[in-house]
Every structure is written in structure tokens, then in C-alpha cells.
Amino acid sequence: MSKLKNPTEEVLLLKNQICFSLYSSMHRLMRIYRPLLESVGLTYPQYLVMLVLWEEGESSVSGLGERLQLDSGTLTPLLKRLEQNGLIQRNRNPNDERVVIVTLTKMGKLLREKVKGIPEQIFCLSGINESQANQLKEILDGLGANLNQI
């Protein structure tokens, strides 16, 4: 292994890459989420859709896309699968046929109780305290907002 001759080369070391730290942490986090969500029949992106619907009660497809930062090409198959599984319904808005409204079914509402413990399980497994978690979320939200302006 050769030593770096120039300190500016430090920026090219993998260990110094913020993007890699985010990527590898997210990859590990998804490995923890996967079995927890599989036990209730959801993928992580489907879980995100359900979180929005549990929060809002209903949403237009475009509203879901905005909240989740997903395009319709990604969102439509997720919604189709959730509908096939009996968790949501998609209906055209009678006042504007171009708008599709997504609502929870009774089964979709009941699923909320089954997943209530997942965020706490993830938090406990993360090994960080509440203050660190809040600080991390604030930093990541700021990073996302900054990158969104580019």
C-alpha cells in the first residue's frame, strides 16, 4: 500500500466519502427492515406509501409522488400491488377524472396496528440515542433540502 503524496488526495479515499457512509448505512438498515416488513406483507417502498396514507387518510397519486419523491412509473406498480393485496383502493375523483384518489381499505387501516412496533425496533437496533437520532434526521433533512435545490 502506497502512502498518499498529496493531502488533497484524502478526498478520494472511500472512508472519507459521505455518500458511501449514507449508502452503506441505508443498505444495512434495509436488511433489518426487510424481514420485519415481510412478516406483514410489505416491501419498504410499500411501507412508505402506507405511512403517508395512515397519516393523511387519503391522497391523490400525484400527492403521494410528491411526498415520497417518487415518479408515477415507480409509484403505479407499488399502488397496484397494494390494491391487489386489499390494502388500498384507487378511484378517480368525480370532480376531476384526471385525478386518482388513493384510500385505505379496512384491511389497510388494520395493518397499522401490526406495524406500530417496527419504528421502535429499528431505533433500538440502531444503537444511537434519541438526541443523536433527532440530530441525524435534522442533518439529513437539511442535506435533502439543499440537494433538492440543485
Phi, psi and omega per residue, in radians:
M1 nan 2.200 -3.130
S2 -1.598 2.610 3.090
K3 -1.409 2.604 3.095
L4 -1.254 2.371 -3.117
K5 -1.526 -0.417 -3.040
N6 -2.212 2.197 -3.121
P7 -1.023 -0.443 3.127
T8 -1.213 -0.294 3.074
E9 -1.229 -0.270 3.091
E10 -0.977 -0.561 -3.109
V11 -1.156 -0.311 -3.121
L12 -1.644 0.045 3.085
L13 -1.378 2.365 -3.130
L14 -0.956 -0.725 -3.098
K15 -1.096 -0.287 -3.132
N16 -1.744 0.088 -3.085
Q17 -1.570 1.994 3.082
I18 -1.057 -0.729 -3.116
C19 -1.056 -0.637 3.126
F20 -1.241 -0.667 3.088
S21 -1.064 -0.759 3.095
L22 -1.122 -0.819 -3.112
Y23 -1.049 -0.876 -3.064
S24 -1.209 -0.636 3.083
S25 -1.150 -0.748 3.133
M26 -1.148 -0.683 3.110
H27 -1.063 -0.804 3.124
R28 -1.133 -0.716 3.136
L29 -1.079 -0.727 3.122
M30 -1.136 -0.584 3.074
R31 -1.132 -0.515 3.102
I32 -1.398 -0.729 3.129
Y33 -1.104 -0.702 -2.968
R34 -0.874 -0.974 -3.098
P35 -1.176 -0.560 3.118
L36 -1.129 -0.754 -3.134
L37 -1.339 -0.619 3.089
E38 -1.039 -0.578 -3.122
S39 -1.138 -0.347 3.081
V40 -1.962 0.150 3.037
G41 1.404 0.474 -3.140
L42 -2.137 2.623 2.898
T43 -1.630 2.942 3.137
Y44 -1.078 -0.809 3.107
P45 -1.078 -0.632 3.079
Q46 -1.132 -0.680 3.093
Y47 -1.034 -0.731 3.126
L48 -1.094 -0.737 3.086
V49 -1.046 -0.802 -3.117
M50 -1.120 -0.666 3.105
L51 -1.012 -0.773 3.135
V52 -1.119 -0.774 -3.114
L53 -1.194 -0.642 3.063
W54 -1.126 -0.575 3.134
E55 -1.319 -0.767 -3.006
E56 -1.753 -0.316 -3.104
G57 1.534 -0.795 3.061
E58 -2.752 2.862 -3.136
S59 -2.809 2.661 2.972
S60 -1.304 2.780 3.091
V61 -1.061 -0.742 -3.141
S62 -1.149 -0.621 3.085
G63 -1.112 -0.724 3.069
L64 -1.080 -0.767 3.133
G65 -1.025 -0.737 3.119
E66 -1.139 -0.838 -3.114
R67 -1.067 -0.695 -3.047
L68 -1.682 -0.053 -3.118
Q69 0.983 0.813 3.116
L70 -2.117 2.498 3.075
D71 -1.455 2.889 -3.070
S72 -1.131 -0.499 3.103
G73 -1.142 -0.499 3.089
T74 -1.548 -0.702 -3.041
L75 -1.266 -0.701 -3.067
T76 -0.994 -0.846 3.103
P77 -1.089 -0.603 3.090
L78 -1.086 -0.807 -3.119
L79 -1.160 -0.683 3.129
K80 -1.054 -0.770 -3.137
R81 -1.170 -0.735 3.100
L82 -1.091 -0.642 3.111
E83 -1.212 -0.746 3.101
Q84 -1.066 -0.566 3.132
N85 -1.458 0.015 3.057
G86 1.375 0.336 -3.079
L87 -1.666 -0.447 -3.127
I88 -2.401 2.896 2.964
Q89 -2.227 2.510 3.043
R90 -2.040 2.218 3.132
N91 -2.408 2.549 3.074
R92 -1.252 2.469 3.073
N93 -1.207 2.157 -3.109
P94 -1.114 -0.404 3.134
N95 -1.481 -0.331 3.138
D96 -2.689 1.721 -3.060
E97 -1.038 -0.326 3.132
R98 -1.287 -0.336 -3.061
V99 -1.716 2.238 3.080
V100 -1.832 2.205 -3.138
I101 -1.766 2.314 3.125
V102 -1.864 2.213 3.106
T103 -2.240 2.747 3.088
L104 -1.408 2.504 2.968
T105 -1.507 3.062 3.081
K106 -1.021 -0.763 3.119
M107 -1.083 -0.674 3.101
G108 -1.129 -0.670 3.099
K109 -1.173 -0.702 -3.132
L110 -1.178 -0.528 -3.136
L111 -1.053 -0.491 -3.129
R112 -0.957 -0.696 3.137
E113 -1.128 -0.605 -3.105
K114 -1.243 -0.458 -3.074
V115 -1.784 -0.011 -3.071
K116 -0.931 -0.606 -3.083
G117 -1.452 -0.181 -3.062
I118 -1.094 -0.836 3.139
P119 -1.010 -0.685 3.135
E120 -1.188 -0.680 3.086
Q121 -1.049 -0.798 -3.141
I122 -1.094 -0.769 -3.140
F123 -1.050 -0.811 -3.129
C124 -1.088 -0.688 -3.139
L125 -1.275 -0.347 -3.073
S126 -1.209 -0.470 3.132
G127 1.357 0.179 3.080
I128 -1.956 2.710 -3.132
N129 -1.540 3.033 -3.057
E130 -1.067 -0.703 3.127
S131 -1.104 -0.764 3.107
Q132 -1.120 -0.705 3.135
A133 -1.089 -0.782 3.120
N134 -1.112 -0.721 3.132
Q135 -1.137 -0.765 3.122
L136 -1.080 -0.787 3.138
K137 -1.071 -0.744 3.126
E138 -1.082 -0.754 3.129
I139 -1.124 -0.801 -3.121
L140 -1.169 -0.659 3.079
D141 -1.092 -0.736 3.103
G142 -1.124 -0.753 3.102
L143 -1.057 -0.800 3.119
G144 -1.057 -0.752 3.129
A145 -1.113 -0.738 3.122
N146 -1.110 -0.797 -3.115
L147 -1.206 -0.492 3.125
N148 -1.173 -0.388 -3.123
Q149 -1.458 -0.149 -3.111
I150 -1.415 nan nan
